[in-house]
């Protein structure tokens, strides 16, 4: 074990955050470039793009719960999380490299239907991200003590991962999506493989809790857990509708002159959304949660995001106005990628966190599947692409109302796990 790990130095927290950052960066590339590539290079219709995006949620349904359960109970290659991170990172890098080369891959294998290859690549990419995402979060809990050190591990993860997510969209906006993809291939490999070789996992997981506290933490409040999943799922219907189909809105309402301009508008939109999402959790949302609680803070932020979506419908007549309103939407995005997991972590058995992380991910991937397989046809056939943000606004507002069903746990700022991000 390195001395920096024994001392839990800031350098160690930085290294510990890099594998999760790599997976977040890969996900940002997928969001920024997948629809753009499918539309501009491979000429797919919006509902066909939806079919390609459906591959990812299918991978998540299968991948995260299984990987979470297995990684809680196995040990090989010197760790319980390390093998899944190494395998997932390698696959993710290969599939990122394949994204702009799907046509060449189709020709090489003699497959005339490019959608088939696109779905296979997208499925493998998202499966790889899902294989790694869960262990990259779980390993932080494994190697940090309860309380403040663990909280620090997750806040560092959120800060570093969020910052690199912003960098991904900045690279896409400035240098183009092709450069972003190939840059991402290298970053994912370096940030996943090298750091994990210098982190020693404990063979036996221990807790510093008293026996009485451990008994409490071993219980799962299934009623509250399921209500939380239901409320969170409506948020992701709205968010995923934007991610997948916003390109249709940009093409119809903002009239970009070239595919590159379309990609730039999308990249800047997502850059702004994620910049707000990276800055607000620790600087703004956390202080508010200590005053009014996590649930009230979260549902308020989600409601503001809904207003931002409706604002795009009413006022999004130029890219500048859209970008301004995306900043408003970023308030809700900041909450969605941080607060639900913190709330969830207080309602489940802490000793099965890998499994519950995987189950929690179903509230993300099932909505994504619904967006891809059901909503795509409606968006494609609609003469007014404002429908995209109307759907997003309505589902975010619904989510905000459903969060009233979730009870807030007492907030102990020194002991509770605060800001954590989720897929």
Secondary structure in CASP SS format (residue, H / E / C, confidence):
PFRMAT SS
TARGET T0000
AUTHOR 0000-0000-0000
METHOD secondary structure of the structure
MODEL  1
X C 1.00
X C 1.00
X H 1.00
X H 1.00
X H 1.00
X H 1.00
X C 1.00
X C 1.00
X C 1.00
X H 1.00
X H 1.00
X H 1.00
X H 1.00
X H 1.00
X H 1.00
X H 1.00
X H 1.00
X H 1.00
X H 1.00
X H 1.00
X H 1.00
X H 1.00
X H 1.00
X H 1.00
X H 1.00
X H 1.00
X H 1.00
X H 1.00
X H 1.00
X H 1.00
X H 1.00
X H 1.00
X H 1.00
X H 1.00
X H 1.00
X H 1.00
X H 1.00
X H 1.00
X H 1.00
X H 1.00
X C 1.00
X C 1.00
X C 1.00
X C 1.00
X C 1.00
X H 1.00
X H 1.00
X H 1.00
X H 1.00
X H 1.00
X H 1.00
X H 1.00
X H 1.00
X H 1.00
X H 1.00
X H 1.00
X H 1.00
X H 1.00
X H 1.00
X H 1.00
X H 1.00
X H 1.00
X H 1.00
X H 1.00
X H 1.00
X H 1.00
X H 1.00
X H 1.00
X H 1.00
X H 1.00
X H 1.00
X C 1.00
X C 1.00
X C 1.00
X C 1.00
X E 1.00
X C 1.00
X C 1.00
X E 1.00
X C 1.00
X C 1.00
X H 1.00
X H 1.00
X H 1.00
X H 1.00
X H 1.00
X H 1.00
X H 1.00
X H 1.00
X H 1.00
X H 1.00
X H 1.00
X H 1.00
X H 1.00
X H 1.00
X H 1.00
X H 1.00
X H 1.00
X H 1.00
X C 1.00
X C 1.00
X H 1.00
X H 1.00
X H 1.00
X H 1.00
X H 1.00
X H 1.00
X H 1.00
X H 1.00
X C 1.00
X C 1.00
X C 1.00
X C 1.00
X H 1.00
X H 1.00
X H 1.00
X H 1.00
X H 1.00
X H 1.00
X H 1.00
X H 1.00
X H 1.00
X H 1.00
X H 1.00
X H 1.00
X H 1.00
X H 1.00
X H 1.00
X H 1.00
X H 1.00
X H 1.00
X H 1.00
X H 1.00
X H 1.00
X H 1.00
X H 1.00
X H 1.00
X H 1.00
X H 1.00
X H 1.00
X H 1.00
X H 1.00
X H 1.00
X C 1.00
X C 1.00
X C 1.00
X C 1.00
X H 1.00
X H 1.00
X H 1.00
X H 1.00
X H 1.00
X H 1.00
X H 1.00
X H 1.00
X H 1.00
X H 1.00
X H 1.00
X H 1.00
X H 1.00
X H 1.00
X H 1.00
X H 1.00
X H 1.00
X H 1.00
X H 1.00
X H 1.00
X H 1.00
X H 1.00
X H 1.00
X H 1.00
X H 1.00
X H 1.00
X H 1.00
X H 1.00
X C 1.00
X H 1.00
X H 1.00
X H 1.00
X H 1.00
X H 1.00
X H 1.00
X H 1.00
X H 1.00
X H 1.00
X H 1.00
X H 1.00
X H 1.00
X H 1.00
X H 1.00
X H 1.00
X H 1.00
X H 1.00
X H 1.00
X H 1.00
X H 1.00
X C 1.00
X C 1.00
X C 1.00
X C 1.00
X C 1.00
X C 1.00
X C 1.00
X C 1.00
X C 1.00
X C 1.00
X C 1.00
X C 1.00
X C 1.00
X C 1.00
X H 1.00
X H 1.00
X H 1.00
X H 1.00
X H 1.00
X H 1.00
X H 1.00
X C 1.00
X C 1.00
X C 1.00
X C 1.00
X H 1.00
X H 1.00
X H 1.00
X H 1.00
X H 1.00
X H 1.00
X H 1.00
X H 1.00
X H 1.00
X H 1.00
X H 1.00
X H 1.00
X H 1.00
X H 1.00
X H 1.00
X H 1.00
X H 1.00
X H 1.00
X H 1.00
X H 1.00
X H 1.00
X H 1.00
X H 1.00
X H 1.00
X H 1.00
X H 1.00
X H 1.00
X H 1.00
X H 1.00
X H 1.00
X H 1.00
X H 1.00
X H 1.00
X C 1.00
X C 1.00
X C 1.00
X C 1.00
X H 1.00
X H 1.00
X H 1.00
X H 1.00
X H 1.00
X H 1.00
X H 1.00
X H 1.00
X H 1.00
X H 1.00
X H 1.00
X H 1.00
X H 1.00
X H 1.00
X H 1.00
X H 1.00
X H 1.00
X H 1.00
X H 1.00
X H 1.00
X H 1.00
X H 1.00
X H 1.00
X H 1.00
X H 1.00
X H 1.00
X H 1.00
X H 1.00
X H 1.00
X H 1.00
X H 1.00
X H 1.00
X H 1.00
X H 1.00
X C 1.00
X H 1.00
X H 1.00
X H 1.00
X H 1.00
X H 1.00
X H 1.00
X H 1.00
X H 1.00
X H 1.00
X H 1.00
X H 1.00
X H 1.00
X H 1.00
X H 1.00
X H 1.00
X H 1.00
X H 1.00
X H 1.00
X H 1.00
X H 1.00
X H 1.00
X H 1.00
X C 1.00
X C 1.00
X C 1.00
X H 1.00
X H 1.00
X H 1.00
X H 1.00
X H 1.00
X H 1.00
X H 1.00
X H 1.00
X H 1.00
X H 1.00
X H 1.00
X H 1.00
X H 1.00
X H 1.00
X H 1.00
X H 1.00
X H 1.00
X H 1.00
X C 1.00
X C 1.00
X H 1.00
X H 1.00
X H 1.00
X H 1.00
X H 1.00
X H 1.00
X H 1.00
X C 1.00
X C 1.00
X C 1.00
X C 1.00
X H 1.00
X H 1.00
X H 1.00
X H 1.00
X H 1.00
X H 1.00
X H 1.00
X H 1.00
X H 1.00
X H 1.00
X H 1.00
X C 1.00
X H 1.00
X H 1.00
X H 1.00
X H 1.00
X H 1.00
X H 1.00
X H 1.00
X H 1.00
X H 1.00
X H 1.00
X H 1.00
X H 1.00
X H 1.00
X H 1.00
X H 1.00
X H 1.00
X H 1.00
X H 1.00
X H 1.00
X H 1.00
X C 1.00
X C 1.00
X C 1.00
X C 1.00
X C 1.00
X H 1.00
X H 1.00
X H 1.00
X H 1.00
X H 1.00
X H 1.00
X H 1.00
X H 1.00
X H 1.00
X H 1.00
X H 1.00
X H 1.00
X H 1.00
X H 1.00
X H 1.00
X H 1.00
X H 1.00
X H 1.00
X H 1.00
X C 1.00
X C 1.00
X C 1.00
X C 1.00
X C 1.00
X C 1.00
X C 1.00
X C 1.00
X C 1.00
X C 1.00
X C 1.00
X C 1.00
X C 1.00
X C 1.00
X C 1.00
X C 1.00
X C 1.00
X C 1.00
END
